[in-house]
Each structure stands twice: as structure tokens, then as C-alpha cells.
Amino acid sequence: MLTKGYHRDNDVIFISFPWNQVIKDVIKGFEGAKWSQSHKSWYINAQDFSLQDIFMALKDIAWLDYSALREVNPEFVPEKKQKVLESFSLPSLNEENSKLLNDFQRWMEFKRYSKNTIKTYREMVRLYAAITQPRKLNEQTNEDVVNFIYDYILSRDYSSTFQNQMVSALKLFFGEIVKSKIEVEQIERPRRVHKLPNVLSKEEIKAILNITKNIKHRSLLSLIYACGLRRSELINLQPVDIDTQRNFLIIRNGKGRKDRVVPISDKTIGMINEYIKAYKPQVWLFEGRKPGAQYSEQSMASILHRAVEKAGIHKPVTLHWLRHSYATHLLESGTDLRYIQELLGHKSSRTTEIYTHVSHQSLGKIKSPFDDLEI
């Protein structure tokens, strides 16, 4: 059983099992695996933990229960990834399907898809192939896809986002790799859900940052808010990406494989320099416990989660809320929407316009007719 915990000032994953020498030898062989005498359990630091690796190592030895990783903190395993991870407990693919899946991965790598997209699409197709076995992929039709969506996705009440990702993966897979009877253009997507961005007030942002005393953690959270970064953009930053002469932060190979620059203030640069002086990162601006290793998204989320709890904020805050807050606060301070679009790296202005629906500057001017009633 895998459970999330906190041990020796680190977020860890505890690995508990009835004594078994074979399992013990496997766990002991994992890099970073340690025994906790106080907890009577093996554990691995969260930033070094890989669910897929441990599953593959134990799949022929023991049954793995990782449900607590989702139940303890939804932020730890993002909602859209939870469903993908469930495919790890599925039966192995037959030889023909395995080859097609590997061909799909190689094709995506050749086309220079991002690592996250490759990983997600591969697991989506693996899930579909495992569920629809033993029916061959090159013999399937649109009806098979529709039945899968009804019987597997909708019956489990999975999100429309997950369903949309599955459709995207299958369209690409069947359109480029498998020549079957499926007509990819006729695979329907779910109706799009138009959700408003979640925004924190400046006071809430201040409380989160002030409660975070560790200079590395505070710098990490501050930079996301100060420059409106995505998580992947932050972990891919290098010290050389900070242009202290022109006060610009260079974001390389962001979403859509685009570079962009955003302004960074002297205040933010000063804080980052203080952090660099203390931690001396070698390759990446923010590194994990091992020198030269990128900081993990799970660790970033865990840092924010603890800060939100300590600040007494009772909201399901995620790292992306800081980016949303950055955009909304810029709009409220009078920044033109076209500039905000460039700063966020949005391809379409329609994506940026959603912030007008939550801006206090826009909504705050509206007076309810109720206020005119003399009651």
C-alpha cells in the first residue's frame, strides 16, 4: 500500500506491506528507498518517486494499492492524470498492440510533441487498447470508440477534459498509425465546459508568500505569480534565462513550442539572486535534492498546499491559480488585454478574454437593482 506522508522535513511516499523477502529486496533496490524505524515502513522522497516504475517492478509479485495518493490530496495526482494512471493496473497488451503503441510513441517523438503530451497520449491509447482487447485495433470501427466512451468513460463519470484528451489521442493514433475502418473526423468531442478561472486576492497571495519562510520555496511560488508562469515553464527555467540588464525573464519552448519574454522587477530579481546565492543551482534555476536534477511538479504542488493550509485559506488552491491571479490582477490594474495575451503566451485572444469575467474592475462597477430598493 502506498500512502503520502511527511518525514524528516520531506514529503514522502510510504510503502507498506506484510513482511516478504522478495518484495523487500525489490523495494530496497530502488534508488532513494529508506527504512523508517519510527513509522515501521519503507519510504521514498516524493520528488524521486515514480508510480509507474514501482508498478512495473511489482506487477508480477504483488498487488499495488495507490488509491490513497489520490484521496489524501487531489493536487498531488492531478485529476486528469488520475484516470491515466489507472491504466497501469490493466492487463498487458498483446504483441501486435504493443508494437502499434511503440510506433505511435516514435511517431510523436519524431514530430517533436512535448514529453507530457507523448506520455499522456501513449497512456490514453494503451488504456483504450487494453479495454478493447482481444479485438484488433486495425479492425475497429467508430462504433467501437463510441461504445468505449459510453461503457468506460461515461459510466465512471470521468470528466469531459479526460474524454476530450482520449478523443484527441485516438484521432491522432488512428489517423497516423493504424489504417482501420475508423473515420477519425467523425469521432465526436464532448461539449466544451466553459469554466471561469479561479483567482486569489492580493491579500491571499501575500498571506501564502509570507507564511512560506524557506527562501527556495518562497522564490518558487513568487516567480509563478510575479511572471504568470505555468508549472512546466518554471521547472524548465535556467539561471541564464534571467536578463538582469533588461529586466526580462526568457521563457523558452513554452506551450505550443513558443519562446516569449516577460518583464521581471528588480524586487523579484533580488529575491531570486538571494536564493541562488544560498542554494547555488547548477543547471536548472530550481533543482531537486540531486544537483542538476529538475524540481518536480509534485513537490511544487506540495509546497503550495502546505502554505495554503498554514495561511488559513480554505480553498482548493493549485499552482495554476497563481497564474490566473497574475492575469486578473494585471487586468484590474489597467493593463491592455493584448499585452496580457502576449505575457501569458496565449495563441488566441479569446483565451485571454475569460479574465474579463472575473475582473473586479469590470464587475465591481455593476450596481444591483436591489440596492435601489428602500426596504
N, C-alpha and C positions, 0 to 999 in steps of 0.2 A: 504494500500500500504506500502510495506517495502522498505526503502532506506538506503544506507550506509552513515554515516556521522562521524563528529568529534566534540565532545562536552565535555567540562571540562577536556581537556587533555586525552581523551579516544576515541578509535574507538567505535562507537555505531551503533545500528540499530534503525532508526526512524520508528514508527508505526503510520501511518496517516489514518484517517477515518472520514467521516461525523459524527457528534455527534449522538451517540446511547448509551443509558444507559447499555444495555446488553453487547455490545462489550466493553464498558469502564470497566465494572465490571470484565470481563474476563481478559483484559489486566492488570488491576490493581492488579489482583490476582497473576500474575507472579512474582516470586522472582526476585528482582533487577529492576523491571519496575518503571520508574520515569517519572514525567511530566516536560517538559522543557517549561518555560514561554516564553523564548526568541524565541524558534522555534515553539511554539504552537503545540507541538506534544509529544506523549509518546515515550520513548526510553528505550533500554536495552543495556548494555555494550556488545560489540561484542563477548568477550570471554565467556560470560554467555548465549549467545543467541543460541537457538535450533530451527531451522526452522521446524523440524518435530513436536516438542512439540506445537508450536504455530499453526501449521496447524491443528493438531488433536483437539486443543481446539476450533478452529473457524470453523471447517469444516461444521457444521450444522447451523452456524449462519451467516457467511459472506464468500464472495469470496475473496481469498487471491492473490494479485499480488506481486510476489517476483522477477520479471524479472530484476529489477534494480540492484539486488545484483550481477547478472552476468555481466550486461552491464558496471557498474562502474569500476570494477576491476576483470579481469578473475582470478587473483591469489586468490581472496577472496573465490570463489567457484571453486575448480579445475575442469578442463574441463571434466574429466571422471566422476566426481561426479554430474555435472550439469544435465546430462541425467538421472542419477539415481533419482535425486530429483524431476524430472518431474513426476515420478510415484506417488508422493504424491497427485496429483490432479486427479488421476484416481478413478473410482468408487470402492466401497468396494467389496471385494471378497465374493463369496458365502461361506456357512458354510463348504462345503467339501474342497474347495481350501484353505480356511483359516487353516483348520486342517492340510492339507498336508504341508503348508508353515511353520507352527509351528513345525511339525515333522522334517522338514528339518533343522530348526534352532537348535533344540535339538540334532539332529544327529551331526551337525558341532561342537556344544559345547562339546559333548561327545568325539569327535575326536580331540579336542583341537585346532581347527582352530583359527587364530588370530581374535580379535574383529573387525578389519577393514574388513577382508575377510567375516566374518559372516554377517556383516551389508550390504556389497556390494552385496554378492550373494543373500541374502534374498530379497533385493530391486529389483535385476535383475529378479528373479523368480516371484516376485509379479507383476512387470511390464508385464511380459510375460503372466501370468495367467489372469490379468485384461483385456488385449487386446484380448485374445483368448476366453474369456467367451462369451456365456454360454457353449461352448464345454468343456466337462470334460477332465481333464488332463490325466486320465488313459485311455482315448480313442484316444489320439492324436497320430499322426504318424510323420515321418521325413518330410513329405510334409508340415505339419502344421508349423514346425520350419523354413523350407525354406521360406514359404510364409510370416511368421512373419519378418524374416530378410529382405526380399525384400520390403514388404509393410510398415514396421515401421522404420527399422534402415537405410536401404539404401535410401529410399525415403526422409528421413530427413537429409541425408548427415552426419550422425553421424560418428565418427572416427572409424578406424579399431581397435583401442585399446578398445573402448566401445563394438564393435561387438565381439572381442575376449573374453572379460570378460563375455559377455552374453552367448557365447557358452560354456565357462568353467562352468558357473553356471548351465546351463541347462544339460550339460553332467553329472555333479555331482548329480543334483536333480533327473533326470530321471534314472540314473544308480543305485542310492542307495535308493531312497524313493518311486518313482512311478513305478509300474510294468505295462508298457504300450507297445504299438507296436513300440515305438521309439527304433531304434538301435543307441545307443549313439556313437559308433565308426564310424558311417557313417555321423555324423554331421561335416561338413567341417568348418575349421577355415579360416579366411581371410589370404591372403598372408601377410607375415610379412613385416612391413615397417622398413627399416634399417636407422635410423636417427643418425646423429653424435651428440655427447654430446655438449651442449653449455658451453663455457669456457670463463671466465673473465681473464683479465691480472692481474698481481700482482699489478699494479698501480691502476686498477679499484677496486680491493679488498681493497687496502689501503684507497682509497677515501671513500668507503662505510663505513668502520670501523671508520675512523677519523671523519666523519660527524655525527656519532652516539654518542652523548655525554652521554646519560644515561648509567651508568655502567652496569646495568642489561641487557639492550638491546645490548650493545656492547659485553658483555661477551657471550651472547647467540649466536649472529652471528659469533663471533670469534671462538667459540668452534666448530661450524659446519664446518667451513673452516679448522681450525687447526687439526681436527681429522677425517675429511671426514665423518661426521655423516649423517644419514637420519633424517628426522624430528621426526619420531616416536621414534627413538633411543635417541634423545636429550631430549624429554619430559619425557622419562622413566628413565632418569638418577637420581641417588640419590647421596648426598654428599659422602657417603661411597664408591662410585664407583671410586673415585679418589685416587689412590695409590701414595701418595706423596713420599714414601720411595723409590719406584722403578720407579717412573715417568711413570706410566701406567694408562690409563683410561679403566675401565672394562665395556664393553657393554654387557648387559645381555638380553637374549631372543630376539635377533635381528631377521631380516628377515630369515625365514626358521627355527625359534626357535633355533638359534645358539648363543652361547656366543663367544665373542672374546675380545682381548685386543689390544689397540693401544698406541703408545708412546705419551706422553704429556710433553711438555717442562716446564722448570722452569718459563719461561716467562708467559705461559698460566696459570699455577698453581697459580702464583702470582696474576694475574688478577681475577681468579675465587675466590681466598681467599678474595680479596678486595670486591668483590661483595657479598660473603657470610657474611662477617663482616657487611656490610651495610644493607642487606635485611633479614638475619637470616632465611633462608628457613627451614621448619620443617620436611617435608617428602621427597619432590622431590627437585632436585637441582634448577629447575626453577618452581616457583609456580605462580598461578594467583592471583587475588585480595583476594580471600579467602585463609587463611592459610591452608596448607595441600592439596590444590586442584591443580591438574596438570595445567600447562600452556597450552593454546590451540594452535593448529596449525594455526588457522585463525589469531590469534594475532601475531604469529611469522611472518607470511607472510606479515601482515600489517606493521610491524616494518621494514622489508626489503624493502617493496615497498616505504615507505616514505624516507628511507635512499638513495635508488637509485635515487629518484627524486631530493633530495637535493644535491646529488653528481653530478648532471647533466649528468647522464648516460642514454642515450636514447635507452635502450634495455629492452625487457620484462623479466627481471631477476626474477628467482624463487629461493627458498631456495636450490633446488637440484643443481642449477648452482654452488653453493659454494662447494658441494661435488665433482662435475665434475672438478672444478678448482683445488681442492686439489690433485686429482689423476693425472691430467695432469701436474701440476707443479712438483709433485714428479718424474714423468717420465722424465721431461725435466732436472731435476737436477741429473739424473743418477741412480735413484732407480730401482732395478730389478723389472720386471713386476710380477714375482711370489710373491714378498713381497707386492706389491700394491694390488694384488688379496686378500691376507690374510687381509690386513688392511681394505679393503672395505667390506670384508665378502662375496665376490662373490663365488658362488658354482663352476662355470666354468671359466676357463682361457679365453675362447672366449669372455665372457662378458667384461673382463678387457682389452682385446686386442683392443677394439674400441678406446681407448685413444691414440693409436699409430697413428690414422688417423688425429688427431687434434694437435699432439705434435709439437711444433716449432722446437724441437731438430731433429725430423725426416724430416719434410717438409722444414725446413729452409736451409737444405744442398742442396736441389734440385735447380739447376740453369736452368732457362728457356732458350731455344734456341734463343728466341727473343733477349736476352741480348748480343748475339754474333754478331748480325747484325749491320753493320756500316751504320746507317741511321740518 
